[in-house]
Amino acid sequence: NLPSQFEIRYMYKDKENLYIPKISRCVLTSMDVDYTPNEVFTTFRGDGDGAAPNIMNMALNFTELEIMTKDTIAQGY
């Protein structure tokens, strides 16, 4: 079903990091990929499939689907 929903968890080693507030169920609202974060496009050595970029920045923006209330904030959201 569209839109796809995400459940994001901040992890520390093999457990959820409880020092960071939780994020409720959310959807991806935008994505941006920058292949020239240092103003120059660079790649690894090419092969038969091309040459993979060796540095890039990816920005993902999510929007939570729930309205935060006193109860959800008390639960760590």
Summary of the structure (lengths in Angstrom):
residues: 77
radius of gyration: 18.2
end to end distance: 25.1
largest distance: 56.5
contacts: 130
relative contact order: 0.27
helix: 6%
strand: 34%
